[in-house]
């Protein structure tokens, strides 16, 4: 478990939340004493049903143009 000051926590809250989401516990201190703790939730992740995912993607039609060509076309069509 790492510890950060309250001022650091205010300045880097998004980073601390990401660290907690990755499984790390972060202690927040004020004047050297712990006052709060950011911990990951203990919610189990739902397993991915690979067979269902494959069944869905097999029904999709293949792309006819690359992602770059698609973005250029969308960008150019909406310019004027």
CORZILIN-V311161 format. One record per residue. N is the residue number from 1. PSI is psi in whole degrees, -180 to 180 (* if undefined). OMEGA is omega in whole degrees, 0 to 359 (999 if undefined). NEAR is the number of other C-alpha atoms within 8 Angstrom. Layout:
n->(N;N)
psi->(PSI;PSI)
omega->(OMEGA;OMEGA)
near->(NEAR;NEAR)
This chain:
n->(1;2;3;4;5;6;7;8;9;10;11;12;13;14;15;16;17;18;19;20;21;22;23;24;25;26;27;28;29;30;31;32;33;34;35;36;37;38;39;40;41;42;43;44;45;46;47;48;49;50;51;52;53;54;55;56;57;58;59;60;61;62;63;64;65;66;67;68;69;70;71;72;73;74;75;76;77;78;79;80)
psi->(131;159;139;154;164;-39;-42;-39;-40;-41;-26;38;-43;-43;-41;-38;-41;-41;-40;-40;-29;-2;-2;144;133;129;136;131;153;122;38;-4;136;134;-20;164;134;119;156;152;151;34;125;146;148;134;148;128;98;-39;-42;-41;-42;-39;-39;-46;-27;-27;-16;144;147;154;141;-15;156;165;-39;-45;-40;-47;-39;-44;-46;-43;-47;-35;-31;5;-42;*)
omega->(178;180;176;178;179;179;178;180;178;184;187;183;181;179;180;177;177;178;178;178;179;176;182;174;182;178;178;183;172;182;176;181;179;180;182;180;174;182;176;175;180;179;179;177;177;178;180;176;185;181;180;179;177;180;180;184;178;179;182;178;181;179;179;178;181;179;179;178;179;181;177;180;180;180;184;180;184;180;188;999)
near->(6;6;8;10;11;9;6;8;11;7;6;8;8;6;7;11;9;8;11;13;10;7;8;10;12;14;13;14;13;9;5;6;6;9;8;7;9;11;10;10;5;4;4;4;4;4;4;5;6;6;6;7;9;8;8;8;7;7;6;6;5;4;5;4;6;7;6;6;8;9;8;8;8;8;8;8;7;6;5;4)
